[in-house]
Amino acid sequence: MLIRQEQPADREAVCHLVAEAFASAEHADGTEQDLVAALRDSQAFLPELSLVAELNGELAGHILFTKAAVGGTEVLALAPLSVKPKYQRQGVGTALIARGHEIAAELGYPYSLVLGSSTYYPRAGYVPAAQFGIEAPAGFPPEHYMAARLLDSARPVSGPVRYAKEFGL
């Protein structure tokens, strides 16, 4: 598996991949590919943290981390993580998260936040965000709102999260 930064030539394939990955997802609204496109054009976008995984010569997965803030600390929001159905349960998502965390730490980001499966994301180091004093946005189930410490030297954070306006929160 090759994990690399998404390139402009990948955008159409990523759009289809995200739509396919979320087509049968339990908590999807069908606009995840539109969110990716909007975030690419936002001030929160970090090209280094829009990653794709290639398997057998095709795109198998995509992950996007964008800037967010807790109090005065800039953190990351992981959203979305997409894996083509035929490649799910083969470690693609886990590998994308791990590589994203490595790059994020190299860039100095202390935490990553995610709203997602409370059985999947803990395998990648995520715990309930409340353990760090991070407040879940209104309407987010606390058990599914998680954070991962990316730097051992990360200072404590607390308070509500400010996401890119493209998230509509």
N, C-alpha and C positions, 0 to 999 in steps of 0.2 A: 504494500500500500504506500502510495506517495501522498504526503500532505504538503500542500503549498498554498501560497497566497493566491486568492482569487484574482484573475486578470479580467480586463474589460471584455475580452473575447469569450469568457466563460458566462457572462451575464444571462444570456438567453437560456443556456443549459441549466444554470442555477435556478432560474425562475421556474422552469418545468420540474426540476428536481424538488424544490420546496413545495410546489403545488401537489406533486405526486406523493411526497412524504406525508403531507398533512391531510390528504384526501379522505383517509379513513381514521384519522386520529380522533379520539374521544372528545378532546377539549379544543378542537380547531374551529375557526370561523370561516375558513376558505380564503382569507385575505393575507395569509402569512407571506406569500411572495410579493404582495404589494408593500408590506411593511419593510421587507428587505430592500426593495427598490427605493422607498422613501428614505430609509436610514442611510443608504449610500450617498444620497444627496444632502444629508444633514451635517450640521456642525459636530455632531456626536460620532461621526464615522471615523474609524481608524482602519485604513487599508491593510495594515499589517495584521489585523485581527479579523479579517474576512477570509476564511480558509476553506479550501476544498480538499476532499480526499478522492484520489483516483484509484480504481481497481480495474484490472483487465482492460485498461485503455479508456475507461469511461468514468464520468463523475459519479461517485457513489454517495457522497455526503457533502454538506456545507454547514459551517458554523459562523455566527456573527457575534462579536462582542462590540458594544458601543459604550461611549462615555455616559456616566450617570454621576450623581453626587449624593453623599450622605453627610449632612452638615456642611462643613467646609472641605471635605475630603473627596477628591475625584476617585471614583470606583468604576467598575465595569458592569454592564448588564449583558448577560448571555441570552440572546434571543434573535432568531430561533436557531435550534439545532435540527438539521434535517438529514435523514438518511433514506435513500431509495428503499422501498419495501423489500426488494430482492436481496439487499445487503444488510438488512436489519438483523440484530442479534449475532453479528459477526465481529464486533469490536470497533466498527467504524466510528460510531458516536463517541465512544470512550477515548479513542485515539485522537479525534478532533478536539475534545475537551482538554486532554492532557497537553497537546501541542499548543493550544490556545493559552492555557495557563502558563506554560513555559515562556511564551512570547510576552504575555502580559506582565509577568514578573520581571523579565528583562527590561521592559519599558517602565517599570516602577509602580505598577498598579497594585495596591494592597489587597483589594477584595474584588470578588466577582459575585453578582447576584443573579438568581434565576427563579422563575416561577415555573414549576414543573413537578414531575413525578417524585414523590417522597420515597419511592423504592429505588428509582434509577439514579438520581443525582447524588445521593450519599456515597455511592461507590466511587464518585469522582471527587470526594472531599467536601461536599456540601452538607451543611447542617442548618437547622432552622435559624433564619436570620435574627430572630429575637434573641438568640444566645449571644449575639454581638451587640444587642441594643438597637438593631435596625428595625424600624417600624414598617410593616407591610402596608402598601397602599390600600385604601378603602376597597373592599370587595375581594381582596386577595386572601384565599384561605391560608392562615398562618402555617399550617403543616406542609403546604406546598411552596411556601416562599422561603428560599434558602440562600445562604451565602457561603463562600469558601474564602479562607484566608490564603492569599497568594504569596505573601512575604512574611517570613518569620518576624521581621522587624516592624510589621504593620502596627500602627498605633490604634488604640480603640476608637471606634466610631459609634455614634448613636444618633437617633432621630429619624425623621422621614426621608424618603428617597426622592430625588428629583431626576426624572427620566427625560430623555429627548422628547420634544413636543410631538414627534411623529408617532410615539406610542399612544397618544391620546389619553394620557392619565391626568 
